[in-house]
Amino acid sequence: MTTQNTNTLISGILGEIGTSANVLRNELFDSAAAANTSAVANRLYALEALATKIGWMADLGLEKLTGATDIVGDAEDWFMPPNYNDAKKLEGAK
C-alpha cells in the first residue's frame, strides 16, 4: 500500500531525475549548436533527445502521482524546440 510519505519520496526522486535531465538536455543542445563537425553535432543531438525523453518520463510520472508537471511540462514543452515554446508562451499571454 502506498502511503503519503512514499508518494513524497517518489515525487522527490522523479523531480531530481527530471531536473537533472533538463539541465543535461540544455547543455547538450547548446553544445550541439556549437559543435565544429556534423558528426559531433549529430551525436550530441542524439544524447539531447535521450535526456529529453528521460526528463519527460519523470514529468509524466509526477503528473500521474501529483497531478502536476512541475519540471518542464507536458510532451509539447519537452520535445519542441525553445523558439516554439517561446512563441507558445507569447500566444498564452494574449
C-alpha positions as a LaTeX table, in Angstrom:
\begin{tabular}{lrrr}
\hline
Residue & $x$ (\AA) & $y$ (\AA) & $z$ (\AA) \\
\hline
Met1 & 0.00 & 0.00 & 0.00 \\
Thr2 & 1.29 & 3.43 & $-0.92$ \\
Thr3 & 1.48 & 5.99 & 1.85 \\
Gln4 & 1.67 & 9.75 & 1.59 \\
Asn5 & 5.30 & 9.51 & 2.69 \\
Thr6 & 6.02 & 7.08 & $-0.17$ \\
Asn7 & 4.40 & 9.50 & $-2.62$ \\
Thr8 & 6.57 & 12.30 & $-1.26$ \\
Leu9 & 9.70 & 10.18 & $-1.67$ \\
Ile10 & 8.78 & 9.17 & $-5.24$ \\
Ser11 & 7.91 & 12.76 & $-6.10$ \\
Gly12 & 11.34 & 13.88 & $-4.86$ \\
Ile13 & 13.11 & 11.18 & $-6.85$ \\
Leu14 & 11.21 & 11.95 & $-10.06$ \\
Gly15 & 11.78 & 15.65 & $-9.54$ \\
Glu16 & 15.53 & 15.15 & $-9.25$ \\
Ile17 & 15.64 & 12.88 & $-12.32$ \\
Gly18 & 13.63 & 15.35 & $-14.38$ \\
Thr19 & 15.60 & 18.39 & $-13.23$ \\
Ser20 & 18.92 & 16.67 & $-13.95$ \\
Ala21 & 17.68 & 15.55 & $-17.37$ \\
Asn22 & 16.56 & 19.11 & $-18.15$ \\
Val23 & 19.98 & 20.55 & $-17.23$ \\
Leu24 & 21.71 & 17.88 & $-19.31$ \\
Arg25 & 19.32 & 18.49 & $-22.23$ \\
Asn26 & 20.05 & 22.21 & $-22.23$ \\
Glu27 & 23.82 & 21.69 & $-22.07$ \\
Leu28 & 23.73 & 19.15 & $-24.91$ \\
Phe29 & 21.52 & 21.44 & $-27.02$ \\
Asp30 & 23.99 & 24.30 & $-26.61$ \\
Ser31 & 26.98 & 22.02 & $-27.26$ \\
Ala32 & 25.41 & 20.60 & $-30.42$ \\
Ala33 & 24.82 & 24.12 & $-31.71$ \\
Ala34 & 28.49 & 24.98 & $-31.11$ \\
Ala35 & 29.93 & 21.70 & $-32.44$ \\
Asn36 & 32.61 & 22.02 & $-35.10$ \\
Thr37 & 31.61 & 18.94 & $-37.13$ \\
Ser38 & 28.28 & 17.49 & $-38.14$ \\
Ala39 & 29.25 & 14.10 & $-36.70$ \\
Val40 & 29.79 & 15.62 & $-33.26$ \\
Ala41 & 26.61 & 17.71 & $-33.56$ \\
Asn42 & 24.60 & 14.61 & $-34.53$ \\
Arg43 & 25.90 & 12.62 & $-31.57$ \\
Leu44 & 25.19 & 15.47 & $-29.16$ \\
Tyr45 & 21.71 & 15.89 & $-30.64$ \\
Ala46 & 21.02 & 12.17 & $-30.11$ \\
Leu47 & 22.12 & 12.44 & $-26.47$ \\
Glu48 & 19.97 & 15.55 & $-26.05$ \\
Ala49 & 16.96 & 13.62 & $-27.38$ \\
Leu50 & 17.61 & 10.84 & $-24.86$ \\
Ala51 & 17.89 & 13.34 & $-21.98$ \\
Thr52 & 14.63 & 14.91 & $-23.16$ \\
Lys53 & 12.88 & 11.55 & $-23.11$ \\
Ile54 & 14.14 & 10.77 & $-19.61$ \\
Gly55 & 13.03 & 14.18 & $-18.34$ \\
Trp56 & 9.61 & 13.92 & $-19.94$ \\
Met57 & 9.07 & 10.47 & $-18.40$ \\
Ala58 & 9.94 & 11.90 & $-14.98$ \\
Asp59 & 7.50 & 14.78 & $-15.53$ \\
Leu60 & 4.84 & 12.30 & $-16.70$ \\
Gly61 & 5.41 & 10.21 & $-13.57$ \\
Leu62 & 4.98 & 13.33 & $-11.44$ \\
Glu63 & 1.78 & 14.17 & $-13.27$ \\
Lys64 & 0.40 & 10.69 & $-12.57$ \\
Leu65 & 1.48 & 10.90 & $-8.92$ \\
Thr66 & 0.69 & 14.52 & $-8.05$ \\
Gly67 & $-1.47$ & 15.82 & $-10.90$ \\
Ala68 & 1.12 & 18.42 & $-11.95$ \\
Thr69 & 4.10 & 18.55 & $-14.29$ \\
Asp70 & 6.48 & 20.62 & $-12.19$ \\
Ile71 & 9.77 & 20.36 & $-14.08$ \\
Val72 & 9.21 & 21.50 & $-17.68$ \\
Gly73 & 5.67 & 20.50 & $-18.57$ \\
Asp74 & 3.94 & 18.18 & $-20.99$ \\
Ala75 & 5.39 & 16.40 & $-24.03$ \\
Glu76 & 4.98 & 19.51 & $-26.18$ \\
Asp77 & 7.04 & 21.53 & $-23.69$ \\
Trp78 & 9.76 & 18.88 & $-23.53$ \\
Phe79 & 10.07 & 17.89 & $-27.18$ \\
Met80 & 9.51 & 21.09 & $-29.13$ \\
Pro81 & 12.47 & 23.47 & $-29.67$ \\
Pro82 & 12.99 & 26.56 & $-27.49$ \\
Asn83 & 11.79 & 29.01 & $-30.17$ \\
Tyr84 & 8.49 & 27.09 & $-30.44$ \\
Asn85 & 7.99 & 27.16 & $-26.68$ \\
Asp86 & 8.84 & 30.88 & $-26.54$ \\
Ala87 & 6.22 & 31.58 & $-29.21$ \\
Lys88 & 3.73 & 29.38 & $-27.36$ \\
Lys89 & 4.24 & 31.44 & $-24.19$ \\
Leu90 & 3.61 & 34.64 & $-26.15$ \\
Glu91 & 0.36 & 33.16 & $-27.53$ \\
Gly92 & $-0.75$ & 32.29 & $-23.99$ \\
Ala93 & $-0.01$ & 35.84 & $-22.78$ \\
Lys94 & $-2.51$ & 37.39 & $-25.22$ \\
\hline
\end{tabular}
